[in-house]
Amino acid sequence: RYAATRMTQPLLPPATIGILGSGQLGRMLALAARQMGYRVHVFSPDRHSPTGQIADQEFTAPYDDLDAVRQFAQSVDVVTYEFENVPGETAVTCAQFAPLHPGPQALHIAQNRLREKEFLVRHGLPVAPFVAVGSLASLLVGLEKIGAPAILKTASSGYDGKGQEKIVNRQSSIVNRHWDAIGQQPAILEAFVEFEREVSVVAARGVDGAFAHFGLIENSHADHILDVSVAPADLPPQVAQEAVEMARTVLEALDVVGVLCVEFFLTGNGRLLINEIAPRPHNSGHLTIE
C-alpha cells in the first residue's frame, strides 16, 4: 500500500504511468510516454477508447467502481489524469496506492468554476467580476450587480462552451429561460469580457518545485472549440512574462506536480484576466509534443 505523498526519486522508463480518462489528450500523452519508453495503463468507462487503443492495458469500469480503481492504481507507478471531471473519490482512492499528480486539491479546485474563481481571487489573481448563483432569485440579483451582457456558467461539468448561456436581456421571463437551459443547477454569473484575444500558458512543476513553461500561446476558437494555436503569441514580452508569472503562482498555490494550463483573456487595454485553469495536458499544448 502506498503511504507517502511524494515521489522522491525520478520515475524512469520502463515505469508504468496510469491515466484516468481515455480521450484524445490521454492518447497524445500516452504516445509521448511510450516513445520515451514508459508503459501506460488507462482507466475509464469506455472500451477501445482513443487512449486505450495504444495503452499497454485498458481498465474499463465506471469511475465509482472503487474496487476496479484500486486494481488499476496497484498496477502502476504513478497516476495522472487527462480531464478534470474524474470523481474526487476516484482520485483519492488512487492516491492510496500510487503517487497522484497533480494532487486531489488541484482536481477539487478545477472541477468547480465557483471554487476556481474564489481560489484565484484569494491569491490576488485577476478574473472577470462574478457572483455565485444558486437559484433564479440569486441570478436576478446577480444581474443587477454584474449587469448585462453576462455569461451564466454551470459550476461543474462545463467544457467547450457547454453549460453556458449568454444573457443580454434582464427581462425576468428571458432570464428564466436561461436558468432552465442550464438545468437550474449551481452556477456562476460572470461579466461579459470584451477581450482582444485568448492566450494560454502550459507549464509544469516538479516535486522539487522546479518550474518550466512553453511561453505564451495565442488561441483561436471555432464554435467554442480550439481551432488554431500560434506559439509564441505575437505580444509584447512584458505581457508574456506577466502571464508566465501568474501561471507560476497558480502552480505553486495548488502545489501542482505535473502539467497545468492557465487560460487568459487579453483585454483591449492589455490587461490579462484568468478565464480558467486545467491541471492536465491541454489542447493548446498539442504543439509541445514536437
C-alpha positions in Angstrom: 0.0 0.0 0.0 1.4 3.4 -1.0 1.5 5.7 2.1 3.8 8.6 1.2 2.6 11.7 -0.6 5.6 12.4 -2.8 7.9 10.6 -5.1 11.4 11.4 -4.1 13.3 9.8 -7.0 12.9 10.3 -10.7 10.4 7.9 -12.3 12.3 6.5 -15.2 11.4 4.1 -18.0 10.1 1.4 -18.1 7.9 2.6 -15.2 4.1 2.4 -15.7 2.1 5.6 -15.9 -1.6 5.3 -15.0 -4.0 7.7 -16.8 -7.6 8.4 -15.5 -9.6 9.3 -18.6 -9.2 8.0 -22.1 -9.8 10.7 -24.6 -7.6 12.4 -27.2 -5.4 14.2 -24.6 -4.7 10.9 -23.0 -3.9 9.4 -26.3 -1.3 12.1 -27.0 0.1 11.8 -23.5 0.4 8.0 -24.0 2.1 8.3 -27.4 4.7 10.7 -25.9 5.2 8.5 -22.9 5.6 5.3 -24.9 8.1 7.0 -27.2 10.2 7.7 -24.1 10.0 4.1 -23.0 7.2 4.2 -20.4 4.4 1.8 -20.1 0.8 3.1 -20.0 -2.3 1.8 -18.2 -5.6 3.7 -18.7 -8.8 3.7 -16.7 -12.2 4.9 -17.9 -15.8 3.6 -18.5 -15.1 3.3 -22.2 -13.7 0.3 -24.1 -11.4 0.6 -27.1 -11.0 4.3 -26.3 -8.6 6.7 -28.0 -6.1 6.2 -25.2 -7.0 2.5 -24.7 -6.2 1.7 -28.3 -2.5 2.4 -27.7 -2.2 1.6 -23.9 -0.4 -1.5 -22.6 -3.6 -2.2 -20.5 -7.1 -0.7 -20.6 -9.2 -0.9 -17.5 -12.8 -0.4 -18.3 -15.2 0.3 -15.4 -17.3 3.1 -14.0 -15.2 5.7 -12.1 -17.2 4.9 -8.9 -16.2 1.2 -9.1 -13.6 1.7 -6.4 -12.6 -2.0 -6.4 -11.6 -1.6 -10.1 -9.9 1.7 -9.3 -7.8 0.0 -6.6 -6.8 -2.7 -9.0 -5.8 -0.1 -11.6 -3.8 2.0 -9.1 -2.0 -1.0 -7.8 -0.8 -1.8 -11.4 1.0 1.4 -12.0 3.9 3.5 -10.6 2.2 6.9 -10.7 -1.4 8.2 -11.6 -2.3 11.3 -13.5 -5.5 12.3 -15.4 -6.3 13.7 -18.8 -9.5 15.5 -17.9 -10.7 17.1 -14.7 -14.2 15.5 -14.4 -12.8 12.5 -12.6 -14.8 12.0 -9.4 -12.7 13.2 -6.4 -13.3 9.8 -4.6 -11.7 8.0 -7.6 -8.6 10.2 -7.4 -8.3 9.9 -3.6 -8.6 6.1 -3.9 -5.8 6.0 -6.4 -3.6 8.2 -4.2 -3.8 5.4 -1.5 -1.8 3.1 -3.8 0.4 5.3 -6.0 1.5 8.9 -6.2 -1.2 11.1 -7.8 0.0 14.1 -9.7 -1.5 16.7 -9.9 -2.9 16.1 -6.4 -6.5 15.9 -5.3 -6.6 19.6 -4.3 -5.9 20.8 -7.8 -8.6 18.5 -9.1 -11.1 19.7 -6.5 -10.5 23.3 -7.4 -10.6 22.9 -11.1 -13.8 20.8 -11.1 -15.9 23.7 -10.0 -16.0 27.2 -11.5 -17.0 28.9 -8.3 -14.2 27.2 -6.3 -11.8 28.0 -9.1 -12.8 31.7 -9.2 -12.6 32.1 -5.4 -9.2 30.4 -5.3 -7.9 32.8 -7.9 -9.2 35.8 -6.1 -7.8 34.6 -2.8 -4.3 34.5 -4.4 -4.6 38.0 -5.9 -5.1 36.9 -9.4 -7.3 38.9 -11.9 -10.6 37.5 -13.0 -13.8 38.9 -14.6 -16.3 40.1 -12.0 -18.6 37.2 -10.9 -21.2 36.1 -8.4 -22.4 32.7 -7.2 -25.8 31.7 -8.5 -27.9 29.0 -6.7 -31.5 30.0 -7.7 -33.4 32.1 -10.2 -33.8 34.8 -7.5 -30.0 34.9 -6.9 -29.5 35.0 -10.7 -31.7 38.1 -11.0 -29.9 39.8 -8.1 -26.6 38.9 -9.7 -27.6 40.5 -13.0 -28.4 43.7 -11.1 -24.9 43.7 -9.7 -23.0 42.4 -12.8 -25.2 43.9 -15.5 -25.8 42.6 -19.0 -24.5 41.2 -21.2 -23.2 38.5 -18.8 -22.3 34.8 -19.1 -24.2 32.2 -17.0 -22.0 29.1 -16.5 -22.7 25.9 -14.7 -20.4 25.5 -11.7 -19.4 22.0 -12.8 -19.2 19.8 -15.9 -18.9 22.5 -18.5 -16.4 22.5 -21.3 -16.0 23.7 -25.0 -18.8 26.2 -24.4 -21.3 23.7 -23.0 -23.2 24.7 -19.9 -23.0 28.4 -20.8 -25.7 30.9 -21.6 -25.1 34.5 -22.7 -27.7 36.8 -21.1 -28.2 40.1 -23.0 -31.7 40.9 -21.7 -32.5 41.2 -18.0 -36.2 40.7 -18.5 -37.3 38.1 -15.9 -39.1 35.7 -18.4 -36.0 35.6 -20.6 -33.6 35.1 -17.7 -35.9 32.3 -16.5 -35.4 30.6 -19.9 -31.6 30.8 -19.5 -31.9 29.4 -16.0 -33.9 26.5 -17.3 -31.4 26.0 -20.1 -28.6 25.2 -17.7 -30.8 22.8 -15.8 -31.4 25.1 -12.8 -28.1 24.0 -11.2 -25.4 25.8 -9.2 -23.7 28.3 -11.4 -21.7 31.5 -11.6 -22.7 34.7 -13.4 -19.7 36.3 -15.0 -19.4 39.7 -16.5 -19.0 39.6 -20.3 -15.4 40.4 -21.2 -14.7 42.3 -24.4 -11.4 40.6 -25.0 -9.0 41.2 -27.8 -7.7 37.6 -27.9 -7.4 34.4 -25.9 -4.0 33.2 -24.7 -2.7 30.4 -22.6 0.4 29.2 -20.7 1.1 25.5 -20.5 3.5 24.9 -17.6 4.9 22.1 -15.5 6.3 21.9 -12.0 8.4 19.2 -10.4 8.4 17.6 -7.0 11.3 19.8 -6.1 9.4 23.0 -7.1 11.2 23.4 -10.4 9.1 25.4 -12.9 9.1 25.2 -16.7 6.8 26.6 -19.3 6.2 26.8 -23.1 5.8 30.5 -23.3 2.6 32.4 -24.2 0.3 30.7 -26.8 -2.4 32.5 -28.7 -5.6 30.5 -29.3 -8.4 31.0 -31.8 -11.7 29.1 -31.4 -14.5 27.9 -33.8 -17.9 27.0 -32.2 -16.3 27.2 -28.8 -13.7 24.6 -29.7 -10.0 25.4 -30.0 -9.2 25.6 -33.7 -5.7 27.1 -34.1 -2.9 27.8 -31.6 0.1 30.1 -32.5 3.3 30.0 -30.5 4.8 32.2 -29.4 2.0 34.6 -29.2 2.7 37.9 -31.0 2.5 40.1 -27.9 4.9 42.3 -26.0 7.4 40.5 -23.8 6.1 42.1 -20.7 2.6 40.6 -21.3 4.1 37.1 -21.8 6.2 37.5 -18.7 3.2 38.6 -16.7 1.2 35.6 -17.9 4.0 33.2 -17.1 4.3 34.6 -13.5 0.6 34.2 -13.0 0.8 30.6 -14.1 3.7 30.0 -11.7 1.6 31.5 -8.9 -1.3 29.1 -9.7 1.0 26.0 -9.8 2.7 26.9 -6.6 -0.5 27.8 -4.8 -2.1 24.5 -5.7 1.2 22.7 -5.1 0.9 21.1 -8.5 3.3 18.4 -9.6 2.8 17.8 -13.3 1.3 19.9 -16.1 -1.2 22.7 -15.8 -2.6 25.2 -18.3 -3.8 28.7 -17.4 -6.2 30.3 -20.0 -6.4 34.1 -20.2 -8.5 36.8 -21.8 -6.4 39.7 -23.0 -8.4 42.9 -23.0 -8.0 45.8 -25.4 -6.1 47.8 -22.8 -3.6 45.0 -22.4 -4.9 43.6 -19.2 -4.8 39.8 -18.6 -7.7 38.1 -16.9 -7.6 34.4 -16.0 -10.5 32.6 -17.6 -9.9 29.1 -16.2 -7.2 26.6 -15.2 -6.8 23.0 -16.3 -4.5 20.7 -14.2 -3.8 18.3 -17.1 -2.5 18.2 -20.7 -4.3 20.9 -22.7 -5.4 21.3 -26.3 -3.3 24.5 -26.7 -0.2 22.5 -25.8 -0.5 19.9 -28.7 2.5 21.6 -30.3 4.7 20.7 -27.4 4.7 17.1 -28.4 7.0 18.1 -31.3 
